[in-house]
Amino acid sequence: MQARELKTQLKSLIQEASSVDPYLTKRLNEVNRWIKHLKPGTLTSKPFVILFLKQLIEDSQIFLIIKSIEKEIEGEFDYRQMNPTEQYWHQELFPKWLREKDPKFYIWKQKLMSGEFTQEDGKIISDTAKKIELNQGTVLQRYIVDLSMATDIIVSSSQEKPLCIQLTTLSKNLAKNKAEKWKDTLVFWEIDRGLFLSYNPGKQDYQNELVKITLDNSDNLQKGNYLKCSL
């Protein structure tokens, strides 16, 4: 989907959402005001903005489909057709993000637009996600959960219990301050458990350890726990 098409699609979704859900309408209007002054060529030169828009449009389309089905059958949408991480995102976190005031949204929109956001650890996160899937887990990544909810990946393992995970390469001293803010963020969004995992990319076999720890804690970490550990 090209920049011009993204802008057109966004406007179309706003019109559709206006008769369905006021929270989605408000959020899409906010995003539209943010990008409407950009010419297609300028927007194309901002890859992370483009990727965010694609994710938002896809999630908004699914949100509207769910609302439409629920209205048509006058009942709840059957989320069982989604895997556990998708279900958690579409049923809980995305609607919550639409409803609630996001204190970080203004800040990270600026960072995406200015190019300050570079996702330096993007390859490590992507490679870890692939290994989790090879080990029969499911993974979801979104800019919204990363930048607003302090979560690099949402992971489910055999017990199908989604877990929000933050990965970092910071030293223990620096990680402590980041971990405190991480926990506060999860509590703010009413995310009932989380894993803050710091690792040393120079350590042999660290990625397989990341995968094992994330899958184990997805199954076994109890609600109300925000676990901080390091490799």
Sequence and secondary structure as in RCSB ss.txt:
>XXXX:A:sequence
MQARELKTQLKSLIQEASSVDPYLTKRLNEVNRWIKHLKPGTLTSKPFVILFLKQLIEDSQIFLIIKSIEKEIEG
EFDYRQMNPTEQYWHQELFPKWLREKDPKFYIWKQKLMSGEFTQEDGKIISDTAKKIELNQGTVLQRYIVDLSMA
TDIIVSSSQEKPLCIQLTTLSKNLAKNKAEKWKDTLVFWEIDRGLFLSYNPGKQDYQNELVKITLDNSDNLQKGN
YLKCSL
>XXXX:A:secstr
  HHHHHHHHHHHHHHHTTT HHHHHHHHHHHHHHTTS HHHHHT HHHHHHHHHHHHHHHHHHHHHHHHHHHTS
   GGGS HHHHHIIIIIHHHHHHS  TTHHHHHHHHHHT    TTHHHHHHHHHHHHHTT EEE  HHHHHTTS
 SEEEE TT   EEEEEE   HHHHHHHHHHHHHHHHHTT   EEEEE  TTSTTHHHHHHHHHHHHHHH  TT 
EEEEE 
